[in-house]
């Protein structure tokens, strides 16, 4: 029966009217997604929809990495630079604005090109049922008000208390989240409070609905702009330096002054525009009495400031960590989600094609020309010829696209503690799923093991020494008597 239903779903998908095309350009920060987006928009008569959550906010062009107006070549950009600093942008608002922009672009006979690294925003628009709620529209979901007690629990409870509460109501999903992942834990609790259903049950219901139909809303082509890590990371470091030379420090100071003007309690660093990479990292510098002095100091002297350099290095580290997280999301979430499209004969396409942005001297050939061939075939034939590989030969050994479906593997919904490695509060570190095995092989874990071993050996030596000293005292005492 299940096989028959799946077969019929595929047959119906084939004869169903094809949804309109859309192109999604994905990849890490600093690989040139915006440049490729503008080039393709010029080539295929498209318009850009921004999918970077920080670029929604007004101003701050340097620290949010907005593409300069002159580099956009007159291409219309939607959902960008329109949110006030006192607003907190959220995924449901993005969906609403993005759907409106897509409809408007299609109506003009143009191609929507989504560009940005906030990948879960993209996912919520391109896939059906990827935001976990009751199944209601966002507005209907919000109308189901929280009680005052529920609001108090969500706003005042510690991360540990919130996680324990989720374990009580939704133990399966609680094992999926890190105990300190407060945002996602709160979201799961809010779903339970508003709907009476657990996020786990809603996941299962959505899976049943998606088994017999394509998950994609549109006829979608994904272009993954990729650069090898050993080349990308120095490039990201240089980009941070360039940002500082181009006014990022002044923007951070402006944002900090606004932050200080807000009443207590101050917003958290993981809320609104304050999430931007650089603000938290430069907080030690911004709270010092040197920030306004250095704004009027020569660039050379600023770069010699020890605290400034330390904060700058933290910003570079955070940027590289974010890039690593973006790649992980593509490989472990997006690609497995798209693998099921094969069961529906790729009726809404949904394949990922990688372009190699490692060597910038080969940008025209490896990125622009390859992407143009892929896009033109996709728009003409609703697919890309088999002769065009999804991964270029230059990245064949990078292990980027795996066919095995792992995104909803419940065996990985479990967290582990490492008693050898402690956090800043002296508590054992916690890891979710595969991260535990990765940690066990890490230098940090080996150092902790060796440190513990040396400590135990020292304590054993000290105990033996004390025991020997005590024995000598007894023997000497016996001789004296």
Residue pairs with C-beta under 8 A, 6 or more apart in sequence:
5 211
5 212
6 211
6 212
6 343
8 212
9 211
9 212
9 213
9 344
10 343
10 344
10 345
10 347
13 213
13 214
13 344
13 345
13 347
13 348
14 345
14 347
16 347
18 219
18 347
18 348
18 382
19 216
19 217
19 218
19 219
19 348
20 106
20 218
20 219
21 111
21 218
21 219
21 220
21 221
21 378
21 379
21 382
22 102
22 111
22 112
22 113
22 114
22 126
22 218
22 219
22 220
22 221
23 40
23 46
23 111
23 112
23 113
23 114
23 220
23 221
23 223
23 375
23 378
24 51
24 113
24 114
24 122
24 126
24 220
24 221
24 222
24 223
25 33
25 36
25 37
25 40
25 113
25 114
25 115
25 223
25 225
26 33
26 117
26 119
26 122
26 222
26 223
26 224
26 225
26 330
26 334
26 352
27 33
27 117
27 224
27 225
27 226
27 326
27 330
27 357
28 117
28 226
28 227
28 232
28 322
28 323
28 326
28 327
29 65
29 117
29 236
29 319
29 322
29 323
29 326
30 227
30 232
30 235
30 236
30 239
30 319
30 323
31 225
31 226
31 227
31 232
31 357
32 225
32 357
32 363
32 367
33 115
33 116
33 117
33 225
34 67
34 71
34 115
35 67
35 71
36 115
36 223
36 225
36 355
36 367
36 368
36 371
37 48
37 113
37 115
38 48
38 67
38 71
38 72
38 73
38 75
39 368
39 371
39 372
40 46
40 113
40 371
40 372
40 375
41 47
41 48
41 75
41 111
41 113
42 73
42 75
43 372
43 375
43 376
44 111
44 375
44 376
44 379
45 109
45 110
45 111
46 75
46 105
46 110
46 111
46 112
46 113
47 75
47 76
47 77
47 78
47 101
47 105
47 108
47 110
47 111
47 112
47 113
48 72
48 75
48 76
48 77
48 78
48 113
48 115
49 77
49 78
49 79
49 98
49 101
49 102
49 105
49 112
49 113
49 114
49 115
50 56
50 77
50 78
50 79
50 80
50 115
50 116
51 79
51 94
51 98
51 114
51 115
51 116
51 117
51 118
51 121
51 122
51 125
52 64
52 65
52 115
52 116
52 117
52 118
53 89
53 94
53 116
53 118
53 121
53 275
54 60
54 64
54 118
54 273
54 275
54 276
54 277
55 64
55 65
55 66
55 80
55 81
55 116
56 79
56 80
56 81
56 82
56 83
56 89
56 94
57 64
57 81
57 83
57 84
57 85
57 89
57 272
57 273
57 276
58 81
58 82
58 83
58 84
58 85
59 81
59 85
59 251
59 254
60 66
60 251
60 254
60 255
60 273
60 276
61 68
61 251
62 243
62 246
62 247
62 248
62 251
63 243
63 248
63 251
63 252
63 255
63 276
63 277
63 278
63 279
64 276
65 243
66 80
66 81
78 97
78 98
78 101
78 104
78 105
79 94
79 97
79 98
79 101
83 89
83 273
85 255
85 258
85 272
85 273
86 272
87 272
88 271
88 272
89 272
91 120
91 121
91 124
91 131
92 131
92 138
94 121
94 124
94 125
95 124
95 125
95 131
95 138
96 138
98 114
98 121
98 125
99 125
101 112
102 112
102 125
102 218
105 111
105 112
106 112
111 379
114 122
114 125
114 126
116 122
117 326
119 326
119 329
119 330
119 333
119 334
120 329
123 130
123 333
123 334
123 337
124 130
124 131
125 217
126 216
126 217
126 218
126 220
127 215
127 216
127 217
127 337
128 210
128 213
128 215
128 216
128 217
129 135
129 206
129 209
129 210
129 215
130 215
131 138
132 187
132 188
132 191
132 199
132 202
132 203
132 206
133 141
133 191
133 194
133 195
133 202
134 140
134 141
134 144
134 191
134 194
134 195
134 197
134 202
135 202
135 205
136 144
141 194
141 195
144 194
144 195
146 154
146 190
146 193
146 194
147 193
150 193
153 162
153 165
153 189
154 162
154 186
154 189
154 190
157 165
159 179
159 180
159 182
159 185
160 179
162 182
162 185
162 186
162 189
163 174
163 177
163 179
163 185
165 189
166 173
166 174
166 177
166 185
166 188
166 189
167 174
169 189
169 192
169 198
170 188
170 192
170 198
170 199
170 200
172 198
172 200
172 410
172 413
173 188
173 198
173 199
173 200
173 203
173 413
174 185
174 188
175 413
175 414
175 415
176 413
176 432
176 433
177 184
177 185
177 188
177 432
178 415
178 430
178 431
178 432
179 185
179 415
179 430
180 430
183 270
187 199
188 198
188 199
191 197
191 198
191 199
191 202
192 198
192 199
195 202
203 408
207 408
210 340
213 344
214 341
214 344
214 347
214 348
214 350
215 337
215 340
215 341
215 350
216 341
216 348
216 349
216 350
217 348
218 348
219 348
219 349
219 382
220 348
220 349
220 350
221 349
221 351
221 353
221 374
221 375
221 378
221 384
222 334
222 338
222 350
222 351
222 352
222 353
223 352
223 353
223 355
223 371
223 374
223 375
224 330
224 352
224 353
224 354
224 355
224 400
225 355
225 357
225 367
226 354
226 355
226 356
226 357
226 358
226 395
226 398
226 400
227 235
227 356
227 357
227 358
228 358
228 395
228 398
229 324
231 358
231 359
232 323
232 358
233 320
233 323
236 316
236 319
236 320
236 323
237 316
237 320
239 319
240 312
240 315
240 316
240 319
241 312
243 278
244 302
244 303
244 312
245 299
248 278
249 282
249 291
249 294
249 295
249 302
250 295
252 278
252 279
252 282
252 286
253 286
253 291
253 292
253 295
255 273
255 274
255 276
255 279
256 279
256 282
256 283
256 286
256 291
259 266
259 267
259 274
267 274
268 274
269 275
269 279
269 280
269 283
274 280
277 315
277 318
277 319
277 322
278 315
278 318
280 318
281 311
281 314
281 315
281 318
282 311
282 314
282 315
283 311
284 307
284 310
284 311
285 291
285 307
285 308
285 310
285 311
288 307
290 305
290 307
294 301
294 302
294 305
294 308
302 308
303 309
330 352
331 400
331 401
331 402
332 406
332 407
333 407
334 352
335 352
335 401
335 402
336 402
336 404
336 405
336 406
336 407
336 408
337 407
338 350
338 351
338 352
339 403
339 404
339 405
340 405
341 347
341 348
341 349
341 350
341 351
346 383
349 378
349 382
349 383
351 384
351 390
352 390
352 401
353 370
353 371
353 374
353 384
353 388
353 390
354 390
354 391
354 392
354 395
354 400
354 401
355 366
355 367
355 370
355 371
355 392
356 362
356 366
356 367
356 392
356 394
356 395
357 363
357 366
357 367
358 366
358 394
358 395
359 366
366 392
366 394
370 392
373 388
374 384
374 388
377 383
377 384
377 385
377 388
378 384
390 401
391 398
391 400
391 401
406 412
412 432
412 433
412 434
413 433
414 432
414 433
415 430
415 431
415 432
415 433
415 436
416 430
416 431
416 436
417 428
417 429
417 430
417 431
418 428
418 429
418 431
418 436
418 439
418 440
418 445
418 448
419 428
420 445
420 448
420 449
420 452
421 428
421 429
421 439
421 444
421 445
421 448
422 428
422 429
423 429
429 439
431 438
431 439
439 445
